[in-house]
Amino acid sequence: MDGERFGPYTLHECLGAGGMAIVHRASHEIGAGVVREVALKRLLPQLANDKLFVEDFIREAKLAAQLDHPNIVHILELGEVEGQYFIAMELVRGTSLVRLMKQAYATKVGAPIGVVIALISDLCDALDYAASGRGLYGQALRIIHRDLTPSNMIVTDEGRIKIIDFGVAKAMSGKFMTNTGMIKGKLGYMSPEALAGGNAVDARTDLFSIGVVAWELITNRRLFRGVNEYEVITKIRSGELPPPSLHHFECPDELDGIVLRALARDREDRWQDAASIRAALDRLRPRFAAGPPQVAQWKEQLVPVERPPRRDTVIDRIAEGSVRQPTHTVSFEVTRNELPSGRTPAHDDDEATTLDATISRSTTEE
């Protein structure tokens, strides 16, 4: 695979894959001998003729391309090579949060409270931007992620966290509004209203997911786990929610309150926006001072940076996929407008929506 050509890109090692796409590190000469490395996400060949999957893939890129935030992965290009669609993304050098959490569970090295506060605060900053900020061209974003899980977050080698994979994201306004009533997301991180299906979700559903991630980071264990999906759903809807301090003696009462409020079953009882959570966390920072250097130190303790660095990017799952040798490229114009125990089946299929994709064709014969 290393060195195989894919349109203007040279493919290198596989970084991961899911049920819809496969990701490789890729390089591309952008001129004057300058080579840019990207994470190249390609729709699996067997899905190339499935209209709904193609529309989902295009929608993901169009939504994510609107976002310009340091804690959200940047989309660089959306295109098609010989019928195989791809998204070129910023190559993030770091480790997926799910891998770090698994290693923390295995080694009993939980995240220090200051590190948890730093990570969750940065995530809230990104969510606040996506839900209430404005994109590169001044447009209101109003985007909710709907699949915020540790496998969709990367902790960089510098100690920053980035949200990735907007395959289930939803725009609350404009032509990106989705209409399906199907349940989307990963079960153990879904809010009660998301489990109910339909369109009765808003930005507060992401806050519930953030509450789950925060609880698990603090306690070093899963919150909602069960022997089957029914048991997990029951626990999400009505199960016990012990304060995280029950499993981490350094967790202050104030942090208990922040996390448990994010986990309120009734979204009216939750924090109403990510900015409010971030403000509450900021009040704890003087007592638990931590920033990127401390986050990087925790990460390095669990998964040392390899030389050359391991490039865990975008998806932390492994699957088999085949590729085809291309002869030409078609580029789309993109407007930037589990811990080991208790693992439950994931719901990875994304929403389908109809888009009027703007296509600008530029053909390069091999």
BELJOKA-V531206 format. One record per backbone hydrogen bond with DSSP energy under -0.5 kcal/mol. NH is the residue of the N-H (numbers start at 1). CO is the residue of the C=O. E is the energy in kcal/mol with one decimal. If there is no record, write none. Layout:
BEGIN
<<NH:CO:E> <NH:CO:E>>
END
This chain:
BEGIN
<<3:11:-3.2> <4:1:-2.6> <6:9:-3.1> <9:6:-2.2> <10:27:-2.6> <11:4:-3.4> <11:9:-0.5> <12:25:-2.8> <15:23:-2.9> <16:23:-1.3> <17:317:-2.9> <18:21:-3.0> <22:42:-2.3> <23:16:-3.1> <24:40:-2.1> <25:13:-2.3> <26:38:-2.6> <27:10:-2.1> <28:36:-2.0> <30:28:-0.7> <30:34:-2.5> <31:34:-0.7> <34:31:-2.1> <36:28:-3.0> <38:26:-2.8> <39:89:-2.6> <40:24:-3.2> <40:38:-0.7> <41:39:-0.7> <41:87:-3.0> <42:22:-3.2> <42:40:-0.6> <43:85:-2.4> <44:20:-2.3> <45:322:-0.7> <47:44:-2.3> <48:45:-1.6> <50:47:-1.8> <51:49:-0.9> <54:50:-2.4> <55:51:-2.5> <56:52:-2.4> <57:53:-2.5> <58:54:-2.5> <59:55:-2.6> <60:56:-2.5> <61:57:-1.8> <62:58:-2.4> <63:59:-2.6> <64:60:-2.6> <65:61:-2.3> <66:63:-1.3> <67:64:-1.5> <72:69:-1.9> <73:163:-2.4> <76:88:-3.1> <77:88:-1.7> <78:332:-0.6> <79:86:-2.4> <80:330:-3.7> <81:84:-2.5> <82:328:-0.8> <84:81:-2.0> <85:83:-0.6> <86:79:-2.8> <87:41:-2.7> <88:77:-2.9> <89:39:-2.7> <89:87:-0.6> <90:74:-2.7> <91:37:-0.6> <92:90:-0.8> <93:91:-0.6> <94:92:-0.8> <95:155:-2.6> <97:150:-0.7> <97:153:-2.8> <98:150:-1.5> <100:96:-1.9> <101:97:-2.5> <102:98:-2.2> <103:99:-2.3> <104:100:-2.5> <105:101:-2.2> <106:102:-2.3> <107:103:-2.3> <108:104:-1.2> <109:104:-1.4> <110:108:-0.8> <111:217:-0.9> <116:112:-2.2> <117:113:-2.6> <118:114:-2.2> <119:115:-2.6> <120:116:-2.8> <121:117:-2.3> <122:118:-1.9> <123:119:-2.1> <124:120:-2.5> <125:121:-2.0> <126:122:-1.9> <127:123:-2.5> <128:124:-2.7> <129:125:-1.8> <130:126:-2.4> <131:127:-2.5> <132:128:-2.4> <133:129:-2.2> <135:139:-2.7> <136:66:-0.8> <136:336:-0.8> <138:135:-1.8> <141:133:-2.2> <143:130:-3.1> <144:170:-2.6> <149:147:-1.0> <152:149:-1.9> <153:150:-1.2> <154:162:-2.5> <155:95:-3.0> <156:154:-0.7> <156:160:-3.4> <157:93:-2.2> <159:156:-1.8> <162:154:-2.5> <163:71:-2.9> <164:152:-2.7> <169:166:-1.2> <170:144:-2.7> <171:176:-0.8> <172:142:-2.8> <176:173:-0.6> <177:174:-1.6> <185:347:-0.9> <189:186:-2.1> <190:187:-1.6> <195:191:-2.0> <196:192:-1.1> <197:194:-1.3> <198:181:-1.3> <200:197:-0.6> <201:199:-2.0> <205:202:-2.3> <206:203:-0.8> <207:203:-0.9> <208:204:-1.3> <209:205:-1.5> <210:206:-2.2> <211:207:-1.9> <212:208:-1.9> <213:209:-2.3> <214:210:-2.7> <215:211:-2.4> <216:212:-2.4> <217:213:-2.3> <218:214:-2.3> <219:215:-2.4> <220:216:-2.1> <221:216:-0.6> <225:223:-0.8> <226:342:-0.5> <232:228:-1.7> <233:229:-2.9> <234:230:-2.4> <235:231:-2.0> <236:232:-2.2> <237:233:-2.2> <238:234:-2.4> <239:235:-1.7> <246:243:-2.0> <247:244:-2.0> <248:244:-0.6> <251:248:-1.9> <256:252:-2.0> <257:253:-2.4> <258:254:-2.0> <259:255:-2.5> <260:256:-2.8> <261:257:-2.0> <262:258:-1.6> <263:259:-1.3> <264:261:-1.4> <267:265:-0.6> <269:266:-2.1> <270:267:-0.7> <276:273:-0.7> <277:273:-1.0> <278:274:-2.4> <279:275:-2.2> <280:276:-1.9> <281:277:-2.5> <282:278:-2.3> <283:279:-1.1> <284:281:-1.5> <285:281:-0.8> <285:282:-0.6> <287:284:-1.3> <288:284:-1.3> <294:291:-0.6> <295:291:-2.3> <296:292:-3.0> <297:293:-1.9> <298:294:-2.2> <299:295:-2.6> <300:296:-2.9> <301:297:-2.0> <302:298:-1.4> <303:299:-3.5> <308:306:-0.5> <312:94:-1.5> <312:310:-0.9> <313:311:-0.9> <315:313:-2.9> <326:324:-0.5> <330:80:-4.0> <331:360:-0.5> <332:78:-2.2> <333:358:-1.3> <334:332:-0.7> <335:333:-0.6> <336:334:-0.6> <343:340:-0.7> <347:185:-0.5> <348:346:-0.8> <357:355:-1.1> <359:357:-0.5> <360:331:-1.2> <361:359:-0.5> <366:327:-1.3>>
END
